[in-house]
Amino acid sequence: MKIGIVCYPTFGGSGVVATELGKALAKVGHQIHFITYSQPTRLDFFNENLFYHEVDIRTYPLFVYPPYELALASKMVDVVKYEKLDLLHVHYAIPHASAAYMARQILKTENINIPVVTTLHGTDITLVGKDASYAPVVTFSINASDGITAVSEDLKKDTYEHFNIIKEIEVIPNFIDLERFKKQKKEHFKKAICPDDEKLLVHTSNFRKVKRVDDVIKIFYNLRKEIPAKLLLVGDGPERNNIEALCRELGTCDDVRFLGKLEAVEEVLSVADLFIMPSEKESFGLAALEAMACEVPVISTNAGGLPELNIDGKTGFLCKVGDVEDMTQKALYILDKDNLPRFKEAALSRAKEFEVSRIMPLYETMYDRILATQEKFQAS
């Protein structure tokens, strides 16, 4: 099967999932064509079934903002025609689903019918999509797709709640590559960070307000009063300056390290004792799944799709958004030497349920069903 994958090529969850899905599909023999404005961050190895097509975004004095959606639709048309793609799989509704619709309509004028699958990842629905100025386009584009998936039951519910979607949305959860995300022997790294055997906490995110990174600092501040601990913050974003200021205010700077954007985040997770995810909203919680695969239990909020991943009292704990005191007490409970081993074991066991070889076939089944339906329609 020849599949075009359209995604954002950044460190965000949707781009990571799209890239990892493409890589996994290529490994089993499908020909995968990535279509985006720069090479995806995780498209980092050679495979004869992987191809990359860069969207050419040109600037003109007439445009304050370059018309990316038009450039993307044109590139889709070009790749579908000349690579003879069987299907387009677009990740993130805005603007990929609408660009795919435009491309499909153009291709129909040349008697080329290309089916489109749209995967909803979260903020395209819960944040951006709720903007009234985008809602009609988002609704139309999703309904115009031949297949629709969401990464959690919570996101599916949100989509039906806020948009007039008349088609079925199939839940296919995010997944993990356990060959990459697994506990590595990095004792020297742990010793360098925690020379006196302090407990090591980790948080990764894009440092937006919705991630509530300030709660991570407050939890760490409270926890450090009780036990020796260190904190690693992976990622970057608009809230970083505020978080640095909060560290200075609370006097935690010596025990907190900002590592910035890291590609090999699994190396950091391999030495962590606890992962903190106090987000206001998470459609799935891919970063938490990556931590669990590295045998790291999770303290998270009970928001969005997190309860579908993090099992309260087993793989970690679920707490109310903003309840820093409860998160602190639950963190201390997990970090107790008599409790930590079973939480680590349960985290890994749960992560194995989302191994890519279990999830990828769900997409393949959807592709086959859509293509079979198209062939039946064309034959009638």
N, C-alpha and C positions, 0 to 999 in steps of 0.2 A: 504494500500500500504506500502511496506517495502522499504525505501529509504536510501541509503548511501550518506552522505554528507562529502565531502573532502574540507578542507579549511586550511588557516593559523590560528592558535589559538590565535592571538595577538590582540592588541587594534586597528589595522588597519581596514579600512572600509570594506574590503572584508570579513574578519573574523567575524566582527560584524554582517553584513548582513546575512552571511551564518548561523551563530548561531541563530539569531533571526528568520530566516525563518524556521529552524529546530524546534525551540520551538513552533512556531505558528502551524506548520503542526502536531506536536505531540498533541497539544491541541485539534485538531479536529479529532484525531483518527488514524493518520498515525504512523507507527513505524519508528523512525528515528535513524540511526546509524552514529555517527560522527567518522570519521577516520582521525586521525592527530597525531602529535608527542607529544602534551601535551593537557590537557583539555582546551577547549576554554574559554576565560576569562568571557564570558557572559553565559556559561552553568552552572548557579548558583542555580538551583532549581531542585527538584525531580519531575519526571513525569514517570509513568509506561511505557510510549512509547518512552523514550529517553535512548539511549545507547551510550557508549563511548568506542572506541577501539584504544589503543595507538600503534603507529608505533614504533617498536623496532629498534633503530638506534645504531648499534654496531660499535665500532672503532677497526681497525686492523692496525698494523704497516705498512702494504702494502699501505694503503690509506692515502693520505694527507687530503682529505675531504671524510667523510663517504658517501657512495652512497645512499642518501635519496630516490631518485626516485625508485631505485630497491626495497628498503625496503617498500616503500609505495605501489608499485604495488603488492608485495607479500602479504601485509596485506589486500589490496582490494580483492585479489583472495580468501584469507581465509575467510573474512567476507561475501562476496557474496555467497560462497559455503555453509558455515555452518549456516548462518542466513537466507539463501534463499531470498536474496534481489531481488526486482523487477527492480531497477533502481539505477544508480549512478549519483549524481549531484555534479560536481566538480566546485569549485569557484577559479578563478585565473588560467590563462592558463599555467603558468610555475611554477612547473613542473607537475601540477595536471592532465592536459588534456593528456599529453604524458604518464604519469604513468597509467592513466585509459585505454588508448589504449593498452598498454602492458598487463594490467590485462585482458582486454577483449579477446585479442588474446590467452592468456594462457587458459582462461575459455572455449574458443571455442573447444579446444582439448578434453574437457570433456563434450562436447555437451551442454554447458551452454551459453546462449546468454544474455548478460546484456547490455541494452542500456545506453548511456552516454549523459548527458546534461552538457554543459560547459557554465558557466557564466563569462563574461569578466567584470572586475571591473575598469580598468584604467591603472595603471602603468605596468600591465602585457602586455599591448599593446603599450601605449604611451611612455614608458621609456625602460623597460627591453626588450620587444619584438622587438623593432626597432634595437637592437644590431644585426648586420649581422650574428654573430655566432649562434644566437638563431632562426633567422627568418625561416629557413626551417622546424625546429621542431615545432615551433609555428603554422605555416601555415598548416602543415600536421595534427597536432593534432586537430586543430579547425575544419578542413574539415572532419576529421574522426568522429566527434561527431554527434550524432543523433539529437540533438537540441542545438542551440546556442542562448544565450541571452546576451544583453548588457544593462548597467544601464542607458544609455542616448542615444539620437539620435546622439549627438556629438561623443560619443565613437564608435557607429556603423559606422558613416562616417569615422572616423579615421582608424578603422579596415579595411574597404574596400579599403581605400586609400593606406595603407602601406603593406597590405598582399593580396595575390591572393586567396581570399576566394570565393568559388564557391557556398556556401550554404547560405540560408537565415538566417539573424540575426534578432531575435525578440527583440524589446526594452521592457524590464520590469523594471521600475524605482525602485530605493531604496524605502524603506518604513519606517514607524515609529510606535512604540507601544505607543499609546496615553494614555494607562493606566499607563505606566511608565514615559514617557516624557510629563509632564504637569506642569504648574506653581504650586509650593508648597508654603505653608505659612512658609517662612523662614525669617521673618522680623528681628529676633534677629541676624541672620547671616549678613543681609544687614547692620544693625546698627553697628555691630562690624567692618565691612570693611569700611563703609562709615558713620562715626559718625556725620558728618556735612551735611548729605544728598547730598553728592557728586554723580554725575552720575557714573555708574559702567559699564565699558566695559569688554568684555570677548573674548578671543581667545583660541581655542583648536586645537592642531595638533600634528604631530610627529616631529616637529622642523627640517624638512629637508629644503634645500635651496628653493625647488619649492614652499614651503608654504610662503616664503617671510615674516617671522616673524619680520624681521627688519623694514618692512613697518608698521607693527602694532605699534611698538615703536615710529616711526616717526609721525604717525597719532596721537597717544596719546600725544606726546610731543607738537605738534601744537595745539591740542584741549585743552590741559590743560592751555594754555596761555589765552584761552577765558572763560572757565568755570571750576569750581572745579570738578575733576574727579579722579577715581581710575581704575586700570587695573589688571585683573586676567588672568594669562597665565596657561592653563591646558595642560599637556603633557610634553614630553621630547624628546631629540634626539640630533643629531650631531651639530646643530646650537646653542645649549643652551649657551655654553660659550661665543660665539660671541654676543648673545643677552644680556647677563648679562653685558658684557663689554660696549655695546652700551648704556645701561641704566645708567651706571656709567658716561659715557662720556656726556650724555645729562642731567644728574642730576635728573633722574626720579625714582631712586631706592626706595625712601620712599613711592611712590604711586603705585608701581608695585609689585605684589606678584606672585612668581613662585610656583604653587601648585603641579607640577609633574603629574604623571599618576594617574588619579582618575577613579574609577569605577562608582561612583554615580555622574556623571557630571551633571545630571539633577538638583541636589541640588544647584549647582553653577549657572546654567542657570536660575533657578527660581528667582534669585535676580538681574539678569543682566538687563541693560537698552538697550544695543546694542552689537551685535556680529560682529566681524571684521574678514573677510576672504579675504585677498589680494593675494591669490594664483596665481602663474604663470599658473597653470593648475589644473583643477578639473574635473574629469569625471562626477561627479554628485554633490557632496557637502553634504555628509551625516551629517557632523557636523553642517552645516547651517540649515538643516532640523530639527535636534534635538533642536537647539536654537529656531526656529520658533514655534515648538510645545510647547515650554515653554513661548510663547508670547514675544519673543525677535526679533525685526527687525534686518535686516542684511545689512551691507555694504560689498559688494564683488566685485571682478573683473568680467568682462564679458567673462572670459575664459572658454573654455570647455563646460561642461553641466550646468554651473551655471545659465545662462539665462533661462534654462528650469525649474528652481526651483524658483529663486529669481525674483520677478516681479518688474521691475524698476519703482520707484515712488509710489509703493503700499506696498510691503512687506519690502522694503528697497531701496537700489540703486545699480546699476551696474556701475562700473568705469573701465577705462583702466588700464591694469597692470602697476604698478609702479607710478600711478598718485596720489601721497600722498596728494597733495593740494586739488584735487577734492574730495577725500575720506574724508578729514578733513571737508570741507565745507558741504558735504552731511551729515556727522555725526552730525554736529552742527544743521543742519536743523531738522533731526529726533529727536534729544534730546530736542528741544524746547518744552516747556510744552504744547503748543497748538497743536503740531503735534504728539508727542509720542503716545498718546492713540490710534489714528487711525492706526498708523503703527503696534502697538502691536496687535490690533484686526485683521488686515489683515494678519499678519504673522501666527497667529493661524488658521485662516480660510484656508489659503493656505496649512498648514501642514495637515489639516484634509483630503485633497485630496489624501494624501499618506499614510493614515492609513492602517495598515497591513491587515485588513479584506478586503480591496479593492484590494490590490496587490497580496496577496497570491493565490487567485483563478486563477490568470493568470498563475502561475507556475503549479497549479494542472491541468489546461486545457492542458498545454503543455505535462505534464507527461502522461495524459490519451491518448492524440493523438499519442504520440510516442509508447506507449505500444500497442495501437490498431493497429498501422501500423506494429509493430513487429509480433503480433498474426496473422495478415492477411498474412504477408510474409511467416511465418512458415507453415500456413495452405495450402499455394499454392504449 
